[in-house]
């Protein structure tokens, strides 16, 4: 039987606001798990998948390097970009309009308790979505995310990933470059990798893609990969 997952599309939302909503959702789920353990109950835990876009923002993971942001405060202001140090894994990345950000808040006890398998499963859903557009994508050994031409010197990243997991409840997630302004990536060392390019579906295909269409295809593949039913 497929797991029930509540889907919400937040649209364009401020990064801090989305982060607060994620934290509140995660804490509520963890509270159910804690109560079950302490009180011997077996109340089901909810699962969520949130999609959104963010205004221009740079985020630095907990093990990241602040020097990989190549802008000072004035530079950030000129680009109209915010900057946050956050509690996910991974290094620095960029979010902005035209990039689809996905935040699965899943209790992995409902699926599988393996964070590596979780990341690989998310990657597979993105790879299959890109395949529908004729983009051949895959994985780059030693790195998370989804890459093109990972087996040669033209390797470039099209989807970044960074997650946090608390008592097997996930937050943060992935960022798929559909039609973003890629110039914003020039102001950072993306994910701490200074010798690989960043790309987008728009750059690869030569045209602007309908965001809603890509969202629907990705939702379908995430649901299939995780054997979930989105409502």
C-alpha positions as CSV (number, residue, x, y, z in Angstrom):
1,X,0.0,0.0,0.0
2,X,1.4,3.4,-1.0
3,X,2.2,5.9,1.8
4,X,0.0,9.0,2.0
5,X,1.9,12.2,1.5
6,X,0.4,15.7,1.7
7,X,1.6,17.9,-1.2
8,X,1.6,21.7,-1.2
9,X,3.0,24.2,-3.7
10,X,4.0,27.4,-1.8
11,X,4.8,29.3,-5.0
12,X,7.4,32.1,-4.7
13,X,8.1,32.3,-1.0
14,X,10.8,34.1,1.1
15,X,13.5,31.7,2.2
16,X,13.2,32.4,5.9
17,X,9.5,31.9,5.8
18,X,9.9,28.6,4.1
19,X,12.6,27.5,6.5
20,X,10.3,28.4,9.5
21,X,7.5,26.4,8.0
22,X,9.7,23.4,7.4
23,X,11.1,23.5,11.0
24,X,7.6,23.7,12.4
25,X,6.4,20.8,10.3
26,X,9.5,18.7,11.3
27,X,9.1,19.5,15.0
28,X,5.4,18.5,14.9
29,X,6.2,15.2,13.3
30,X,9.1,14.5,15.8
31,X,6.6,15.3,18.6
32,X,4.3,12.5,17.4
33,X,7.2,10.1,17.3
34,X,8.4,11.1,20.8
35,X,4.9,10.8,22.2
36,X,4.5,7.3,20.6
37,X,7.8,6.2,22.2
38,X,7.1,7.7,25.7
39,X,3.5,6.8,25.9
40,X,3.5,3.4,24.1
41,X,1.1,4.7,21.5
42,X,1.3,4.1,17.7
43,X,-0.2,7.3,16.2
44,X,0.8,7.5,12.5
45,X,3.2,10.3,11.5
46,X,2.4,12.6,8.6
47,X,4.5,13.0,5.5
48,X,4.8,16.1,3.3
49,X,6.2,17.3,0.0
50,X,6.5,21.0,-0.5
51,X,7.4,22.7,-3.8
52,X,8.4,26.3,-4.1
53,X,10.6,29.0,-5.7
54,X,12.6,31.5,-3.7
55,X,13.6,35.1,-4.4
56,X,17.4,35.4,-5.0
57,X,19.2,33.9,-2.0
58,X,22.5,32.1,-1.1
59,X,22.4,29.5,1.6
60,X,25.5,28.0,3.4
61,X,25.2,24.4,4.8
62,X,26.5,23.7,8.3
63,X,29.8,22.2,7.1
64,X,30.2,24.9,4.4
65,X,32.9,27.5,3.8
66,X,31.8,31.1,4.1
67,X,34.7,32.1,1.7
68,X,32.8,30.4,-1.1
69,X,30.5,33.3,-1.2
70,X,32.3,35.7,-3.4
71,X,30.2,38.8,-2.5
72,X,30.4,41.2,0.4
73,X,27.4,42.8,1.9
74,X,27.4,45.5,-0.7
75,X,27.6,42.9,-3.5
76,X,24.7,41.0,-2.1
77,X,22.7,44.3,-2.0
78,X,23.5,45.1,-5.6
79,X,22.4,41.6,-6.7
80,X,19.2,41.9,-4.6
81,X,20.1,38.6,-2.9
82,X,19.8,37.4,0.7
83,X,22.3,35.1,2.5
84,X,21.6,32.5,5.2
85,X,23.7,30.1,7.2
86,X,21.4,27.1,7.6
87,X,21.3,23.6,9.2
88,X,21.4,21.3,6.2
89,X,24.3,19.3,4.9
90,X,26.4,20.5,2.0
91,X,28.1,23.7,1.2
92,X,26.9,26.9,-0.4
93,X,24.3,27.1,-3.1
94,X,21.9,29.6,-4.8
95,X,18.1,29.6,-5.0
96,X,16.1,31.9,-7.2
97,X,13.1,32.3,-9.5
98,X,13.0,29.7,-12.3
99,X,14.5,27.1,-10.0
100,X,12.2,24.4,-8.5
101,X,13.0,23.7,-4.9
102,X,11.5,20.6,-3.3
103,X,11.3,20.1,0.5
104,X,10.2,16.5,1.4
105,X,9.4,16.3,5.1
106,X,9.1,12.5,5.4
107,X,9.3,10.2,8.4
108,X,11.7,7.7,6.9
109,X,10.4,5.1,9.4
110,X,7.4,5.1,7.0
111,X,9.7,4.3,4.0
112,X,13.2,3.2,4.7
113,X,15.8,4.3,7.3
114,X,18.7,4.9,5.0
115,X,19.7,8.5,4.3
116,X,22.0,7.5,1.4
117,X,19.1,5.5,-0.3
118,X,16.9,8.5,0.4
119,X,19.2,10.8,-1.5
120,X,19.7,8.3,-4.4
121,X,15.9,7.9,-4.6
122,X,15.4,11.7,-4.9
123,X,18.2,11.8,-7.5
124,X,16.5,9.0,-9.5
125,X,13.2,10.9,-9.6
126,X,15.0,14.0,-11.1
127,X,17.0,11.8,-13.5
128,X,13.8,10.3,-14.8
129,X,12.1,13.7,-15.1
130,X,15.0,15.0,-17.2
131,X,14.9,11.9,-19.3
132,X,11.4,12.9,-20.4
133,X,12.9,16.0,-22.0
134,X,15.7,14.1,-23.7
135,X,18.3,15.2,-21.2
136,X,20.6,12.4,-20.2
137,X,21.6,12.9,-16.6
138,X,23.2,10.8,-13.9
139,X,25.3,10.8,-10.8
140,X,28.9,12.1,-10.2
141,X,30.8,9.6,-7.9
142,X,31.5,11.2,-4.5
143,X,29.0,14.0,-4.9
144,X,25.3,14.3,-4.3
145,X,22.9,15.8,-6.8
146,X,22.2,15.2,-10.5
147,X,24.8,15.8,-13.2
148,X,25.2,15.9,-17.0
149,X,28.3,14.4,-18.6
150,X,29.5,13.2,-15.2
151,X,32.0,10.8,-16.9
152,X,34.0,13.5,-18.7
153,X,35.5,17.0,-18.3
154,X,32.3,18.7,-19.3
155,X,30.6,17.6,-16.1
156,X,28.0,20.1,-14.9
157,X,25.4,20.1,-12.2
158,X,21.7,20.6,-12.9
159,X,20.2,19.7,-9.5
160,X,21.7,20.3,-6.1
161,X,20.8,18.4,-2.9
162,X,21.3,19.1,0.8
163,X,19.2,17.6,3.6
164,X,18.9,17.4,7.3
165,X,17.5,14.4,9.2
166,X,16.2,14.4,12.8
167,X,15.0,11.2,14.3
168,X,14.6,9.9,10.7
169,X,12.4,12.9,9.7
170,X,13.9,14.8,6.7
171,X,13.9,18.5,5.8
172,X,15.5,20.7,3.2
173,X,15.9,18.8,-0.1
174,X,16.7,19.5,-3.7
175,X,16.9,22.4,-6.2
176,X,16.4,21.7,-9.9
177,X,17.5,24.4,-12.3
178,X,14.7,24.8,-14.8
179,X,14.9,28.4,-16.0
180,X,17.0,30.3,-13.4
181,X,19.4,33.2,-14.1
182,X,22.6,31.2,-14.0
183,X,24.7,34.3,-13.6
184,X,23.9,34.2,-9.9
185,X,26.0,31.0,-9.6
186,X,29.1,33.0,-10.7
187,X,29.1,34.8,-7.3
188,X,29.8,31.5,-5.4
189,X,31.8,28.4,-5.5
190,X,28.7,26.2,-6.0
191,X,28.6,23.3,-3.4
192,X,32.3,24.0,-2.9
193,X,33.2,22.6,-6.3
194,X,35.3,25.2,-8.2
195,X,36.1,23.2,-11.4
196,X,32.6,22.1,-12.5
197,X,29.9,24.2,-14.3
198,X,26.3,24.6,-13.3
199,X,23.6,24.3,-16.0
200,X,19.8,24.4,-16.3
201,X,17.1,22.7,-18.4
202,X,16.7,26.0,-20.3
203,X,20.4,26.1,-21.2
204,X,20.5,22.5,-22.3
205,X,17.4,22.6,-24.4
206,X,17.6,26.2,-25.7
207,X,14.1,27.3,-24.7
208,X,12.2,28.3,-21.5
209,X,10.3,25.5,-20.0
210,X,6.7,25.6,-18.5
211,X,7.4,25.3,-14.8
212,X,4.0,23.7,-14.0
213,X,4.6,20.9,-16.6
214,X,8.0,20.1,-15.1
215,X,6.5,20.1,-11.6
216,X,3.8,17.6,-12.6
217,X,6.4,15.2,-14.2
218,X,8.7,15.4,-11.1
219,X,5.8,14.9,-8.7
220,X,4.8,11.8,-10.6
221,X,8.4,10.4,-10.5
222,X,8.9,11.2,-6.8
223,X,5.6,9.4,-6.0
224,X,6.6,6.4,-8.0
225,X,10.1,6.1,-6.6
226,X,9.0,6.4,-3.0
227,X,5.7,4.4,-3.6
228,X,3.8,7.3,-2.2
229,X,0.3,8.7,-2.9
230,X,0.3,12.5,-3.1
231,X,-2.9,14.3,-2.0
